[in-house]
């Protein structure tokens, strides 16, 4: 359960860093490793203990990075761009709880966004990354959306342990882009600014604070975009059209209709289910009106990300002007991906690539410059990596690995080749009243995807040959050996913990 221990008040604001790393993992007996581009140069070594800025967004797919030029230019080109970063449980609370703990959802226990096993009260927040970093001498700051239910299921003025500066948005206002309400070190403050702009301003205040170089800092800024939210706008589609739920974020006025010419991603999986009958994707057809509404939703999603892109640019400029840029590890990622018509789906919580794959770019001390990595890494790796870079000791049994060797241009993490790594995937109901799963399975490197439902329906995809997951191999006699191998891995990793998750 969440700890209600109060923390001392501090006058500083929070900053954030979004991280998602990628390293390829495949069974070498079944496939060769995909090539990885060589780094152009290595970033300056910098201080032994860098500042850490984690910038995260809510519901952005890996492909959405194309609409964020400042993120790509200011972080990606100066560091590592990961092309296969995963959200093992693609849902808000489980993903952010993993970023706080370095554990997969089945170990940290925050499985849904509400219910007995969901929301802010389902995570024991007394033993998390900010607590570890504070013990190691870091200043720690948070800005933006915390775990769902914060301010409702907890006292509005509650400040979680470990944070020296807290600027957390309070529910039920978190998803109101025009009416930002934050708990600022125990003081409730209302702000009429567009929420992305408000969070960016608070984060930059933390970066620019005089005397910042006295102690290294960790800043996590978590933006709400492109998650759905109000207020409702004149061009918003109806929420439900012929059984399909369609929702949109609110867009900053300066970006409204900027992408009114953009169509849905033209990929082979759009409005299609995999080619065999034994699949979990919906077969409900999308009528023309529903497709038009979904396109509008997609337009507003990428328009809402434009303000975040501007915010990231402002963070980099603030670090540069304060002389801290070269000594700061900066990472950008999302809590989960999102489907917009692929496999006839709209949303997250699925095991298809568009839902579990998230954007990741990272730069800073010890990170190679101009490197693209294709291996699989997960959310669980990021807090482990941050703690290692900071010289902090996790006091939980963490499931993730330290990615620094990979980020420096290597092909091994945790003493093993990235081509041999397995990452467990699973999802739970949004209202998690029990620990029953919607599916579980594994991702093996950048090649194999396996998932099985509670009723026993299996889906297997060879991502090297079937990038868009259209050919389910679960009943292919030619792939019987791979099926048996993947089933065994799924059983092995279903309840793994600590080192058992790292092999």
C-alpha positions in Angstrom: 0.0 0.0 0.0 1.0 3.6 -0.5 2.8 5.2 2.4 1.2 8.4 3.8 4.3 9.6 5.4 4.7 13.3 4.8 7.9 14.7 3.3 9.4 18.1 4.2 8.4 21.0 2.0 10.9 22.4 -0.5 10.6 25.4 -2.8 11.9 23.7 -5.9 9.9 22.4 -8.9 10.2 19.1 -10.6 11.8 18.1 -13.9 11.4 15.0 -15.9 13.2 12.7 -18.2 11.7 10.3 -20.6 13.6 7.2 -21.3 13.2 4.2 -23.4 16.1 2.1 -24.4 16.3 -0.6 -27.0 18.6 -3.6 -27.5 17.9 -6.6 -29.8 17.4 -10.1 -28.4 16.9 -13.2 -30.5 17.6 -16.9 -30.1 20.9 -17.3 -32.0 20.0 -20.8 -33.1 16.9 -19.5 -34.9 18.1 -16.2 -36.4 21.2 -14.0 -36.9 21.5 -10.7 -35.1 20.2 -7.7 -37.0 22.9 -5.1 -37.8 23.3 -2.1 -35.6 24.6 1.2 -36.9 28.1 2.2 -35.6 28.4 5.2 -33.3 30.0 8.3 -34.7 31.6 9.4 -31.5 31.2 9.0 -27.7 29.7 11.7 -25.6 32.0 13.3 -23.1 32.6 11.3 -20.0 31.3 14.0 -17.8 31.0 13.7 -14.0 31.0 10.4 -12.2 27.4 11.1 -11.1 25.4 12.9 -13.8 22.2 14.8 -13.5 19.3 12.8 -14.8 16.3 14.1 -16.7 13.5 11.7 -17.5 10.8 13.1 -19.8 7.7 10.9 -20.4 4.5 11.2 -22.3 1.2 9.3 -22.0 0.0 7.0 -24.8 2.5 7.9 -27.5 3.4 5.2 -30.0 7.0 4.7 -31.2 5.9 5.9 -34.6 4.7 9.2 -33.1 8.3 10.3 -32.7 8.3 11.4 -36.3 6.1 14.3 -35.3 8.6 15.5 -32.6 11.5 17.1 -34.5 13.1 18.8 -31.5 13.2 15.5 -29.5 14.8 13.8 -32.5 17.3 16.6 -33.1 18.3 17.7 -29.6 18.3 14.2 -28.0 18.3 11.5 -30.6 21.0 12.9 -32.9 23.3 13.6 -29.9 22.8 10.2 -28.4 21.1 6.8 -28.8 17.9 6.2 -30.7 16.3 2.9 -29.7 14.0 1.3 -32.2 12.7 -1.6 -30.1 11.9 -0.3 -26.6 9.1 -2.1 -24.8 6.3 -1.4 -22.3 5.9 -4.9 -20.8 2.5 -4.0 -19.5 1.2 -1.3 -21.8 -1.0 0.7 -19.4 -0.5 4.0 -17.5 -0.1 2.9 -13.9 1.8 -0.4 -14.4 4.2 1.3 -16.7 4.9 4.3 -14.4 5.2 2.0 -11.4 7.8 0.0 -13.3 9.7 3.3 -14.0 9.7 3.9 -10.3 10.7 0.4 -9.2 12.6 -1.4 -11.9 10.2 -4.3 -11.5 7.7 -5.9 -13.8 4.0 -5.4 -12.9 3.6 -8.9 -11.4 6.2 -8.0 -8.8 5.4 -4.4 -8.0 1.7 -5.2 -7.9 0.2 -2.0 -9.5 -1.7 -3.8 -12.3 -4.5 -1.5 -13.4 -5.6 2.1 -13.1 -8.3 1.4 -10.4 -9.6 -1.4 -8.3 -7.9 -3.3 -5.5 -4.8 -4.0 -7.6 -4.8 -0.7 -9.5 -4.1 3.0 -9.1 -1.9 5.0 -6.8 -2.7 3.0 -3.7 -1.6 -0.3 -5.2 2.1 0.7 -5.2 4.2 0.8 -2.1 5.9 4.1 -2.7 8.3 3.9 0.3 10.9 2.0 -1.7 11.3 3.6 -5.2 13.9 5.2 -7.4 13.7 8.7 -5.8 14.2 7.2 -2.3 17.3 5.4 -3.5 18.6 8.6 -5.2 18.0 10.8 -2.1 20.0 8.3 0.0 22.8 8.7 -2.6 22.8 12.5 -2.2 20.6 13.5 -5.2 18.0 16.3 -5.3 14.9 14.7 -6.7 12.0 16.5 -8.5 8.7 15.5 -10.0 6.5 17.5 -12.3 3.2 16.4 -14.0 1.0 13.3 -13.9 1.7 10.8 -11.2 -0.2 7.5 -10.7 -4.0 7.5 -11.5 -6.1 8.4 -8.5 -3.5 10.7 -7.0 -5.3 13.4 -5.0 -8.5 11.3 -4.9 -7.4 8.0 -3.3 -4.7 10.0 -1.4 -4.9 13.3 0.4 -4.6 16.2 -2.0 -1.6 17.5 -0.2 0.2 14.1 0.0 3.8 14.1 -1.2 5.3 10.7 -1.9 8.5 9.7 -0.2 11.9 10.5 -1.7 11.0 13.8 -3.5 12.8 17.0 -2.5 10.6 19.0 -4.9 7.0 17.9 -5.9 4.7 19.3 -8.5 2.1 16.6 -9.0 -1.2 17.1 -10.9 -4.2 16.4 -8.7 -7.1 14.2 -9.9 -9.8 14.8 -11.2 -8.0 17.7 -13.0 -5.1 15.7 -14.5 -6.9 15.2 -17.8 -8.2 18.7 -18.1 -5.7 20.4 -20.3 -7.1 23.9 -19.6 -7.4 23.7 -15.9 -4.2 22.5 -14.3 -4.3 21.9 -10.5 -1.0 20.8 -8.9 0.2 19.9 -5.4 3.3 22.0 -5.0 5.1 20.6 -2.0 1.8 20.4 -0.1 0.2 23.6 -1.4 -2.6 23.3 -4.0 -2.2 25.7 -6.9 -4.5 26.3 -9.9 -3.1 27.4 -13.2 -5.1 28.5 -16.3 -2.2 27.7 -18.6 -2.4 24.7 -21.1 -1.2 21.9 -18.9 1.8 21.0 -21.1 3.0 24.6 -21.0 2.4 24.7 -17.2 4.5 21.6 -16.6 7.2 22.8 -18.9 7.5 26.1 -17.0 7.7 24.3 -13.6 10.4 21.9 -14.9 12.5 24.7 -16.3 12.3 26.5 -12.9 13.8 23.4 -11.3 16.6 23.3 -14.0 17.5 27.0 -13.6 17.5 27.0 -9.9 20.6 28.9 -8.5 23.0 26.6 -6.9 21.8 23.6 -8.9 25.3 22.3 -9.4 25.8 21.9 -5.6 24.2 18.4 -5.8 23.3 16.3 -8.8 19.6 16.2 -9.5 17.0 13.7 -10.8 14.0 15.3 -12.5 11.1 13.4 -13.9 8.5 15.4 -15.9 5.5 13.4 -17.0 3.3 15.1 -19.6 -0.3 14.1 -20.1 -0.3 14.4 -23.9 -1.4 12.7 -26.2 -3.8 11.0 -23.7 -7.4 11.8 -24.2 -8.7 14.7 -22.1 -10.8 17.9 -22.0 -12.2 20.4 -22.5 -14.2 19.2 -25.4 -13.6 21.1 -28.7 -15.9 21.8 -31.6 -14.3 19.4 -34.0 -14.1 16.5 -31.6 -15.8 13.4 -32.9 -18.6 11.7 -31.0 -17.2 9.5 -28.2 -18.8 6.3 -29.5 -19.7 5.5 -33.1 -21.2 2.0 -33.9 -19.5 0.3 -30.9 -16.1 2.0 -31.3 -14.9 4.4 -28.5 -13.1 7.4 -29.9 -11.6 10.1 -27.7 -9.2 12.9 -28.2 -6.8 15.1 -26.3 -7.2 18.9 -26.1 -4.8 20.7 -28.4 -2.9 23.9 -27.6 -4.7 26.7 -29.6 -1.4 27.5 -31.4 -1.3 24.0 -32.8 -5.0 23.4 -33.6 -5.5 22.0 -37.1 -1.8 22.0 -37.8 -2.0 18.5 -39.1 -5.5 18.5 -40.6 -3.9 17.1 -43.8 -2.4 14.0 -42.1 -4.1 10.6 -42.7 -4.0 7.5 -40.6 -0.7 5.6 -40.9 -0.7 3.6 -44.1 0.4 0.2 -42.9 -0.7 -3.2 -44.0 -2.4 -3.9 -40.6 -4.7 -0.9 -40.8 -8.3 -2.0 -40.3 -7.2 -5.6 -40.6 -6.9 -8.6 -38.2 -4.1 -11.1 -38.5 -4.6 -13.6 -41.4 -5.8 -16.6 -39.4 -9.1 -17.0 -37.6 -7.6 -17.8 -34.1 -6.7 -14.3 -33.0 -7.7 -12.0 -30.3 -8.0 -8.8 -32.4 -11.6 -7.5 -32.9 -13.4 -8.3 -36.2 -15.9 -5.5 -35.6 -15.9 -3.5 -38.9 -15.1 0.2 -39.0 -17.8 2.1 -40.9 -16.8 5.2 -42.9 -18.0 7.6 -40.2 -16.0 5.8 -37.6 -12.8 5.8 -39.7 -13.2 9.6 -40.2 -13.6 10.1 -36.5 -10.5 8.0 -35.8 -8.5 10.0 -38.2 -9.5 13.2 -36.4 -8.5 11.6 -33.1 -5.1 10.7 -34.6 -4.7 14.3 -35.9 -5.4 15.7 -32.4 -3.0 13.2 -30.8 0.0 14.3 -32.9 -1.0 18.0 -32.6 -1.0 17.7 -28.8 2.5 16.2 -29.0 3.7 19.4 -30.7 3.6 21.4 -27.4 5.5 18.6 -25.7 8.1 18.8 -28.4 8.5 22.5 -27.8 8.7 21.8 -24.0 11.6 19.3 -24.6 13.4 22.0 -26.6 13.0 24.4 -23.7 14.4 21.9 -21.3 17.5 21.4 -23.4 18.0 25.1 -23.8 17.6 25.7 -20.0 20.3 23.0 -19.3 22.6 24.6 -21.9 22.2 28.1 -20.6 22.8 27.0 -17.0 26.0 25.1 -18.1 24.5 21.7 -17.2 23.8 20.1 -20.5 26.9 18.0 -21.0 26.7 16.6 -17.5 23.0 15.6 -17.7 21.6 12.2 -18.8 18.4 13.0 -20.8 15.9 10.4 -21.8 12.5 10.6 -23.6 10.0 7.8 -23.6 6.3 6.9 -23.2 4.4 4.8 -20.7 2.9 2.7 -23.5 2.1 2.7 -27.2 -1.2 3.1 -28.9 -3.1 1.5 -31.8 -5.1 3.8 -34.2 -6.8 1.3 -36.5 -4.0 -1.3 -36.7 -5.5 -4.8 -36.3 -8.9 -3.1 -36.2 -8.1 -1.7 -32.7 -8.1 1.7 -31.1 -6.2 1.9 -27.8 -3.6 0.1 -25.8 -3.3 -3.0 -23.5 -2.6 -5.3 -26.5 0.5 -7.3 -27.2 0.8 -6.0 -30.8 3.8 -3.9 -31.7 2.0 -0.6 -31.8 0.9 -1.0 -28.2 4.0 -2.4 -26.5 6.6 -0.5 -28.5 7.5 2.9 -27.2 9.8 5.7 -28.4 13.1 6.0 -26.7 15.9 8.5 -27.3 18.7 9.2 -24.7 21.8 11.4 -24.6 24.4 12.3 -22.0 27.6 11.3 -20.3 28.8 7.9 -21.4 26.2 7.6 -24.1 27.3 7.0 -27.7 26.5 9.8 -30.2 24.6 8.9 -33.4 23.9 5.3 -32.4 20.8 3.3 -33.3 20.2 0.1 -31.3 17.7 -2.5 -32.4 17.7 -4.9 -29.4 14.9 -5.2 -26.8 15.0 -3.3 -23.6 12.1 -2.5 -21.2 10.8 0.1 -18.8 12.3 -2.0 -16.0 15.8 -1.3 -17.2 15.6 2.5 -16.9 15.5 3.0 -13.1 18.2 0.3 -12.7 20.3 2.3 -15.2 19.7 5.6 -13.5 20.5 4.2 -10.1 23.7 2.7 -11.4 24.8 5.9 -13.0 24.0 7.8 -9.8 25.9 5.3 -7.5 22.6 4.6 -5.8 21.6 1.1 -4.4 18.1 -0.2 -5.1 16.6 -1.7 -2.0 14.0 -3.7 -4.0 14.8 -6.8 -5.9 14.9 -5.3 -9.4 14.0 -7.1 -12.6 15.7 -4.8 -15.0 19.3 -4.5 -16.2 21.9 -1.6 -16.3 21.9 -0.4 -19.9 25.0 1.7 -19.8 27.2 -0.9 -21.7 24.6 -0.9 -24.5 24.3 2.9 -24.5 28.0 3.1 -24.9 28.0 1.0 -28.0 28.3 -2.5 -26.7 26.2 -5.6 -27.4 26.1 -7.1 -23.9 24.1 -6.1 -20.8 24.1 -8.0 -17.5 26.9 -10.2 -18.8 24.9 -11.6 -21.7 24.4 -10.8 -25.3 21.4 -8.7 -26.0 20.5 -11.2 -28.7 19.7 -13.8 -26.0 17.4 -11.7 -23.8 13.8 -12.5 -23.0 11.3 -9.9 -21.7 8.0 -11.0 -20.2 4.8 -9.2 -21.3 1.4 -9.2 -19.6 -1.7 -7.1 -19.2 -4.5 -6.9 -16.6 -8.0 -5.4 -16.6 -8.2 -1.6 -16.4 -10.2 -2.2 -13.2 -7.9 -4.7 -11.5 -10.0 -6.4 -8.9 -7.8 -9.5 -9.0 -4.4 -10.6 -10.4 -6.1 -12.4 -13.4 -4.4 -11.5 -16.7 -5.8 -10.5 -20.0 -2.8 -12.2 -21.6 0.8 -13.2 -20.8 3.8 -14.1 -22.9 7.3 -13.1 -23.9 9.2 -11.0 -26.4 12.4 -12.6 -27.5 14.8 -10.1 -29.0 13.7 -8.2 -32.0 12.3 -11.3 -33.6 9.7 -13.3 -31.6 6.4 -12.2 -30.1 4.3 -14.8 -28.1 1.1 -14.2 -26.2 -1.5 -16.5 -24.8 -5.0 -15.6 -23.4 -6.5 -17.2 -20.3 -8.7 -19.4 -22.6 -5.5 -20.7 -24.3 -5.6 -18.8 -27.6 -2.1 -18.3 -28.7 -0.5 -15.8 -31.1 3.1 -16.1 -32.4 4.7 -13.7 -34.8 8.1 -13.7 -36.5 8.8 -10.0 -36.5 11.7 -10.2 -38.8 9.5 -11.6 -41.6 6.2 -10.3 -40.5 6.7 -6.8 -39.2 3.0 -5.9 -39.0 1.9 -9.2 -37.3 -0.5 -10.4 -40.0 0.5 -14.1 -40.0 -0.2 -15.9 -36.7 2.1 -18.9 -36.6 0.6 -20.6 -33.6 -0.9 -23.5 -35.6 1.9 -23.7 -38.2 3.3 -27.3 -38.1 6.5 -25.9 -39.6 7.0 -23.7 -36.5 6.2 -26.4 -33.9 9.7 -26.2 -32.4 9.5 -22.5 -31.9 6.0 -22.8 -30.5 7.2 -25.3 -27.8 10.2 -23.1 -27.0 8.1 -20.0 -26.7 5.6 -21.7 -24.5 8.3 -22.9 -22.2 9.8 -19.4 -22.0 6.4 -17.9 -21.2 6.0 -20.4 -18.3 9.5 -19.7 -17.1 9.1 -15.9 -17.0 5.5 -15.6 -16.0 6.4 -15.1 -12.3 10.1 -14.4 -12.6 11.7 -12.1 -10.1 15.2 -10.5 -9.8 17.9 -12.4 -11.5 15.4 -14.9 -12.8 14.1 -12.1 -15.0 17.5 -11.1 -16.2 18.7 -14.3 -17.8 
